[in-house]
Amino acid sequence: MKPIENEIHYGHEVRKKLEERGMTVAEFARRIHCSRNNVYNIFNREFMDVGLLKQISFVLDYDFIHEI
């Protein structure tokens, strides 16, 4: 099955917003209560659990659920 071209990759969007905020991966990991390795796994996720996305939205002060 061929992917939809305009489909959003949530992990890439999270990483982009993290960099815009100037937050380190270590700080982000601490705030979402996970390891740095898990954060890098999040960056690679095309899709994400809504609960995790809400937590990330709170930490990065960006509403991923409604803005993307």
C-alpha positions in Angstrom: 0.0 0.0 0.0 1.4 3.4 -1.0 1.4 6.1 1.8 -0.6 9.2 1.4 1.7 12.0 0.4 0.2 14.7 2.7 0.2 12.4 5.7 1.8 13.9 8.9 4.6 12.1 10.6 3.9 12.9 14.2 7.4 12.0 15.4 9.0 14.4 13.0 6.6 17.1 14.1 7.4 16.5 17.8 11.2 16.7 17.1 10.7 19.9 15.1 8.7 21.6 17.8 11.2 20.4 20.5 14.0 22.0 18.5 12.0 25.2 18.1 11.5 25.4 21.8 15.2 24.9 22.4 14.6 22.0 24.8 17.1 19.2 25.1 16.2 15.6 24.5 17.2 14.9 28.1 14.9 17.7 29.5 12.1 16.5 27.3 12.5 12.9 28.4 12.5 14.0 32.1 9.3 16.0 31.6 7.4 13.1 29.9 8.8 10.6 32.3 10.8 8.4 30.0 14.3 7.6 28.9 16.2 9.5 26.2 16.2 6.3 24.1 12.4 6.3 24.2 12.3 9.9 23.0 14.4 8.9 20.0 11.9 6.1 19.4 9.1 8.7 19.6 10.8 10.8 16.9 10.6 7.8 14.6 6.9 7.1 15.1 4.6 8.0 12.2 1.6 7.7 14.5 1.2 8.1 18.2 -1.2 7.2 21.0 -3.5 10.1 21.8 -2.6 10.0 25.5 1.1 10.4 24.7 0.4 13.1 22.2 -1.6 15.0 24.8 1.3 14.7 27.3 3.8 15.9 24.7 1.4 18.8 23.7 1.4 19.9 27.3 5.2 19.8 27.7 5.9 21.5 24.4 3.0 24.0 24.8 1.7 23.1 21.4 -1.6 21.3 20.6 -0.6 18.6 18.2 -4.0 17.0 18.2 -5.8 20.1 16.8 -3.0 21.9 15.0 -1.7 19.1 12.7 
